[in-house]
């Protein structure tokens, strides 16, 4: 267990436990600090049962045998989700938020939402909620997260969790932005109050998104060919909800050709000399990096498992925080590996690096003391083997789906009155 301090400073874990009032007063078979590592281990060892995760990560107290599975369940219930949320904030602040990949330019960030399906227990469905279609409710309760990601490193900078009924805009309003950055949004985040608050919460907190086709605006100034300073009205409903909002607000509208198609973008970056229209259009392509980050989390890290483990709403959120911490931990070591071989962090293969790091954890309880730092140092020395080739430019990925060839009908949830 002490070897795991190489991955996360034990003082941060203690700080998260004390801040949330979950520090263990008496010594249990699985104390609170062990329970935090258990939750992280459930994400790293996705298809292992809980008792085996305890064994693989050597979470038992010195000289004691493996605790009963019920001890692990009780430890998770005592822990709750708040210590994991606090620990995630500590890790992102110490690692990704404080250390940009490129010191000499604005950081390019992206915001988007993602959902996880939870087991269909009565508590999960009542507390977390679920989506509906014309055929009735979705088969699984769901938990929603909105994340802030660095597009240059795929490191998470912040995240907010809520039940499925909470909208992405509501959760995104609670994200901690970053100074000297430009954040990429999709059109679902177009809201005067949200965007004005985002850019006004710090120094040079810019934003960029695709412009809606029906955007209501009037041109204030022509900044160049296909480049305008515009003025937009704020709806009466928004001003009623937020009386401090003005009647109108300004932004920059650009129109340019992207792969032979006309695209319009709207942004808070008003200086055409510092930020050219074609430069901004090219920058917006990086918004797709957050989708690749979600694929890393749900496909590579969670091995494509469609449903989480936990049957209680609080433990569902705890499990998701564990997944986000596990991804943050992996990306931290991948950043160090990239620095060692002097390549961009996204050039390190998460799939192979994950197997190597988890393989190092597997050997902790079988090797002598101090083995984990040696294994991790060896990973740095072997980092050149994890480097991916440069990405090919000009590739096209149209959105397509395959027809199901199953002879069996799709199972649908019964319609409830």
CORPECOR-V491248 format. One record per residue. RES is the residue in three letters. SS is DSSP state (2 for helix, 1 for strand, 0 for the rest). PSI is psi in whole degrees, -180 to 180 (999 if undefined). OMEGA is omega as a letter, one per 20 degrees, with the letter a starting at -180 (NA if undefined). Layout:
RES:SS:PSI:OMEGA / RES:SS:PSI:OMEGA
//
This chain:
UNK:0:-39:a / UNK:2:-25:r / UNK:2:-27:a / UNK:2:-16:r / UNK:2:-18:r / UNK:2:-32:a / UNK:0:-44:a / UNK:0:129:r / UNK:0:122:a / UNK:2:-26:r / UNK:2:-32:r / UNK:2:-38:r / UNK:2:-44:r / UNK:2:-40:r / UNK:2:-42:r / UNK:2:-39:r / UNK:2:-44:a / UNK:2:-38:a / UNK:2:-30:a / UNK:0:2:r / UNK:0:28:a / UNK:0:12:r / UNK:0:141:a / UNK:0:127:r / UNK:0:-44:r / UNK:0:154:a / UNK:0:118:a / UNK:0:173:r / UNK:0:-35:r / UNK:0:88:a / UNK:0:175:a / UNK:2:-40:a / UNK:2:-35:r / UNK:2:-38:a / UNK:2:-36:r / UNK:2:-45:r / UNK:2:-30:r / UNK:2:-45:a / UNK:2:-42:r / UNK:2:-40:r / UNK:2:-32:r / UNK:2:-28:r / UNK:2:-40:a / UNK:2:-37:a / UNK:0:70:a / UNK:0:-39:a / UNK:0:14:r / UNK:0:144:r / UNK:0:162:a / UNK:2:-42:a / UNK:2:-33:a / UNK:2:-31:r / UNK:2:-42:r / UNK:2:-43:a / UNK:2:-45:a / UNK:2:-35:a / UNK:0:7:r / UNK:0:53:a / UNK:0:0:r / UNK:0:152:r / UNK:0:157:a / UNK:0:129:r / UNK:0:2:a / UNK:0:151:r / UNK:0:171:a / UNK:0:126:a / UNK:0:160:r / UNK:0:151:r / UNK:2:-32:r / UNK:2:-29:r / UNK:2:-38:r / UNK:2:-42:r / UNK:2:-47:r / UNK:2:-38:r / UNK:2:-40:r / UNK:2:-40:a / UNK:2:-39:r / UNK:2:-35:a / UNK:2:-46:a / UNK:0:-165:a / UNK:0:-19:a / UNK:2:-42:r / UNK:2:-36:r / UNK:2:-39:r / UNK:2:-43:a / UNK:2:-41:r / UNK:2:-40:r / UNK:2:-44:r / UNK:2:-40:r / UNK:2:-44:a / UNK:2:-46:a / UNK:2:-36:r / UNK:2:-43:a / UNK:2:-31:a / UNK:2:-79:a / UNK:2:-45:a / UNK:2:-34:a / UNK:0:-7:a / UNK:0:89:r / UNK:0:155:r / UNK:0:-40:a / UNK:0:116:a / UNK:0:-22:a / UNK:0:11:a / UNK:0:169:r / UNK:0:141:r / UNK:1:136:r / UNK:1:117:a / UNK:1:166:r / UNK:1:145:r / UNK:1:135:r / UNK:1:168:a / UNK:1:158:r / UNK:1:150:r / UNK:1:150:r / UNK:1:143:r / UNK:1:140:r / UNK:1:158:r / UNK:0:147:a / UNK:0:66:r / UNK:0:161:a / UNK:2:-40:a / UNK:2:-44:a / UNK:2:-43:a / UNK:2:-36:a / UNK:2:-42:a / UNK:2:-44:a / UNK:2:-33:a / UNK:0:178:a / UNK:0:160:r / UNK:0:167:r / UNK:1:149:r / UNK:1:-176:r / UNK:0:-15:a / UNK:0:-2:r / UNK:1:-168:a / UNK:1:154:r / UNK:0:155:a / UNK:0:-16:a / UNK:0:143:r / UNK:1:157:a / UNK:1:149:r / UNK:1:139:a / UNK:1:143:r / UNK:1:145:r / UNK:1:128:a / UNK:1:151:r / UNK:1:123:a / UNK:1:141:r / UNK:1:118:a / UNK:0:-18:r / UNK:0:-21:a / UNK:0:-10:a / UNK:0:21:r / UNK:0:138:r / UNK:1:135:r / UNK:1:-25:r / UNK:1:162:r / UNK:1:150:r / UNK:1:135:a / UNK:1:149:r / UNK:1:175:r / UNK:1:172:a / UNK:0:-24:a / UNK:0:-18:r / UNK:0:130:a / UNK:0:161:a / UNK:2:-37:a / UNK:2:-38:r / UNK:2:-45:r / UNK:2:-39:a / UNK:2:-30:a / UNK:0:-19:r / UNK:0:-4:r / UNK:0:148:r / UNK:0:109:r / UNK:0:-172:a / UNK:0:136:r / UNK:0:155:r / UNK:0:54:a / UNK:1:164:r / UNK:1:125:a / UNK:1:132:a / UNK:1:127:r / UNK:1:156:r / UNK:0:176:a / UNK:2:-15:r / UNK:2:-18:a / UNK:2:12:r / UNK:0:106:r / UNK:0:126:a / UNK:2:-47:a / UNK:2:-42:a / UNK:2:-48:a / UNK:2:-37:r / UNK:2:-39:r / UNK:2:-38:a / UNK:2:-49:a / UNK:2:-20:a / UNK:2:-1:a / UNK:0:-6:a / UNK:0:-164:a / UNK:0:124:r / UNK:0:56:r / UNK:1:84:a / UNK:1:165:r / UNK:1:158:a / UNK:1:136:r / UNK:1:166:r / UNK:1:141:r / UNK:0:142:r / UNK:0:150:r / UNK:0:-34:a / UNK:0:32:a / UNK:0:124:r / UNK:0:120:a / UNK:0:165:r / UNK:1:143:a / UNK:1:126:r / UNK:1:-40:a / UNK:1:140:r / UNK:1:120:a / UNK:1:-9:a / UNK:1:-175:r / UNK:0:121:a / UNK:0:31:a / UNK:1:118:a / UNK:1:148:r / UNK:1:124:a / UNK:1:163:r / UNK:1:129:a / UNK:1:142:r / UNK:1:151:r / UNK:0:131:a / UNK:0:154:r / UNK:2:-35:r / UNK:2:-44:r / UNK:2:-40:a / UNK:2:-27:r / UNK:2:-39:r / UNK:2:-35:a / UNK:0:86:a / UNK:0:-21:a / UNK:0:-11:a / UNK:0:144:r / UNK:0:175:r / UNK:0:-27:r / UNK:1:160:r / UNK:1:159:a / UNK:1:152:r / UNK:1:-179:a / UNK:1:131:r / UNK:1:129:r / UNK:1:149:r / UNK:1:127:a / UNK:1:170:r / UNK:1:127:r / UNK:1:111:a / UNK:0:44:r / UNK:0:3:a / UNK:1:144:r / UNK:1:124:r / UNK:1:143:r / UNK:1:138:r / UNK:1:151:r / UNK:1:140:a / UNK:1:162:r / UNK:0:-5:a / UNK:0:101:a / UNK:0:-12:a / UNK:0:107:a / UNK:0:-22:r / UNK:0:-36:r / UNK:0:-37:a / UNK:0:99:r / UNK:0:157:a / UNK:2:-46:a / UNK:2:-34:r / UNK:2:-42:a / UNK:2:-41:r / UNK:2:-40:r / UNK:2:-37:r / UNK:2:-36:a / UNK:2:-23:r / UNK:2:-23:a / UNK:2:-11:r / UNK:2:-28:a / UNK:2:-16:a / UNK:2:-31:r / UNK:2:-30:r / UNK:2:-39:r / UNK:2:-36:r / UNK:2:-42:r / UNK:2:-35:r / UNK:2:-39:r / UNK:2:-44:a / UNK:2:-48:a / UNK:2:-28:a / UNK:2:-53:a / UNK:2:-52:a / UNK:2:-47:a / UNK:0:5:r / UNK:0:36:r / UNK:0:11:r / UNK:0:123:a / UNK:0:-21:a / UNK:1:139:r / UNK:0:176:a / UNK:0:-36:b / UNK:0:140:a / UNK:0:2:r / UNK:0:138:a / UNK:2:-43:a / UNK:2:-37:r / UNK:2:-27:r / UNK:2:-48:r / UNK:2:-39:r / UNK:2:-43:a / UNK:2:-40:r / UNK:2:-42:r / UNK:2:-38:r / UNK:2:-39:r / UNK:2:-44:a / UNK:2:-37:r / UNK:2:-41:r / UNK:2:-43:r / UNK:2:-41:r / UNK:2:-41:r / UNK:2:-46:r / UNK:2:-45:a / UNK:2:-30:r / UNK:2:-48:a / UNK:2:-31:r / UNK:2:-34:r / UNK:2:-43:r / UNK:2:-39:r / UNK:2:-40:r / UNK:2:-40:r / UNK:2:-36:a / UNK:2:-37:a / UNK:2:5:r / UNK:0:53:r / UNK:0:168:r / UNK:0:145:a / UNK:2:-33:a / UNK:2:-6:r / UNK:2:-7:r / UNK:1:129:a / UNK:0:117:r / UNK:2:-38:a / UNK:2:-49:a / UNK:2:-37:r / UNK:2:-38:r / UNK:2:-47:a / UNK:2:-37:a / UNK:2:-43:a / UNK:2:-44:r / UNK:2:-36:r / UNK:2:-36:r / UNK:2:-39:r / UNK:2:-34:a / UNK:2:-26:a / UNK:0:-4:a / UNK:0:-50:a / UNK:0:-5:r / UNK:0:-17:a / UNK:0:173:r / UNK:0:168:a / UNK:0:142:a / UNK:0:7:a / UNK:2:-37:a / UNK:2:-47:r / UNK:2:-36:r / UNK:2:-42:r / UNK:2:-42:a / UNK:2:-37:r / UNK:2:-36:r / UNK:2:-37:r / UNK:2:-41:r / UNK:2:-41:a / UNK:2:-27:a / UNK:0:13:a / UNK:2:-27:a / UNK:2:-23:r / UNK:2:-12:a / UNK:2:3:a / UNK:1:129:r / UNK:0:154:r / UNK:0:158:r / UNK:0:148:r / UNK:0:144:r / UNK:0:137:a / UNK:0:158:r / UNK:0:15:r / UNK:0:148:a / UNK:0:136:r / UNK:0:76:r / UNK:0:147:a / UNK:0:115:a / UNK:0:155:r / UNK:0:151:r / UNK:0:145:r / UNK:0:139:r / UNK:0:131:a / UNK:0:10:a / UNK:0:141:r / UNK:0:-7:a / UNK:0:143:r / UNK:0:156:r / UNK:0:132:r / UNK:0:129:a / UNK:0:146:r / UNK:0:143:r / UNK:0:145:r / UNK:0:124:a / UNK:0:142:r / UNK:0:999:NA
//
